[in-house]
Amino acid sequence: MVYELKIELKGAIPKIWRKVHVNSDISLNELHHIIQISMGWTNSHLYSFIINEIEYSLKDFDYDNHKYGNAKAYRIKEFKNEPIEYVYDFGDYWEHSVRIVNEVKDDRLLHPRCIKGEGTCPPEDVGGAHGFEEFKAIMRDKTHPERESYIEWYGSEFESNAVDFNEINLQLANLKEYIQEIESGNE
């Protein structure tokens, strides 16, 4: 079974979202990496999924009346009808909604694929939603005294709707190798 997922960065204006096709038996940890690639994050921070008041991350433990589950042990198909929240970077605290919007006729995919989307992902460590709005305002204002330092920090000018589906899908085609590299610490 293949699911079509819609991943949306909460609170972003204009909206930043992706639609991806994934196999229904992927783990939440694999979904984390798919979100990282599809949205344009760099996997530089911790993450968790929150489903039915249970937090799923890389560890499996109970703490202060919070229930945690190991993201490698749970499959997305187990949460087919549940709202899924994905949080990335506990400092900037980027919240995403993840919804299964469709079951696709394909039996199985060789690898996930990103089929639609809009909006450029915020830069890492920009300071959350407020910092991202300030960053965009400075980047739009060609006369702002800090614009050049922001361009230098970011590495280029900021294009608010630069989504390279070919690059995203090339990375998704190599998802297994990407996960092995990230998880072995050989980034």
Rosetta blueprint (number, residue, H / E / L):
1 M L
2 V E
3 Y E
4 E E
5 L E
6 K E
7 I E
8 E E
9 L E
10 K L
11 G L
12 A L
13 I L
14 P L
15 K L
16 I L
17 W E
18 R E
19 K E
20 V E
21 H E
22 V E
23 N E
24 S L
25 D L
26 I L
27 S E
28 L H
29 N H
30 E H
31 L H
32 H H
33 H H
34 I H
35 I H
36 Q H
37 I H
38 S H
39 M H
40 G L
41 W L
42 T L
43 N L
44 S L
45 H L
46 L L
47 Y E
48 S E
49 F E
50 I E
51 I E
52 N L
53 E L
54 I E
55 E E
56 Y E
57 S E
58 L L
59 K L
60 D L
61 F L
62 D E
63 Y E
64 D L
65 N L
66 H E
67 K E
68 Y E
69 G E
70 N E
71 A L
72 K L
73 A L
74 Y L
75 R E
76 I H
77 K H
78 E H
79 F H
80 K L
81 N L
82 E L
83 P L
84 I E
85 E E
86 Y E
87 V E
88 Y E
89 D L
90 F L
91 G L
92 D L
93 Y L
94 W E
95 E E
96 H E
97 S E
98 V E
99 R E
100 I E
101 V E
102 N E
103 E E
104 V E
105 K L
106 D L
107 D L
108 R L
109 L L
110 L L
111 H L
112 P L
113 R E
114 C E
115 I E
116 K E
117 G E
118 E E
119 G L
120 T L
121 C L
122 P L
123 P L
124 E L
125 D L
126 V L
127 G L
128 G H
129 A H
130 H H
131 G H
132 F H
133 E H
134 E H
135 F H
136 K H
137 A H
138 I H
139 M H
140 R H
141 D L
142 K L
143 T L
144 H L
145 P L
146 E L
147 R H
148 E H
149 S H
150 Y H
151 I H
152 E H
153 W H
154 Y H
155 G L
156 S L
157 E L
158 F L
159 E L
160 S L
161 N L
162 A L
163 V L
164 D L
165 F H
166 N H
167 E H
168 I H
169 N H
170 L H
171 Q H
172 L H
173 A H
174 N L
175 L H
176 K H
177 E H
178 Y H
179 I H
180 Q H
181 E H
182 I H
183 E H
184 S H
185 G L
186 N L
187 E L
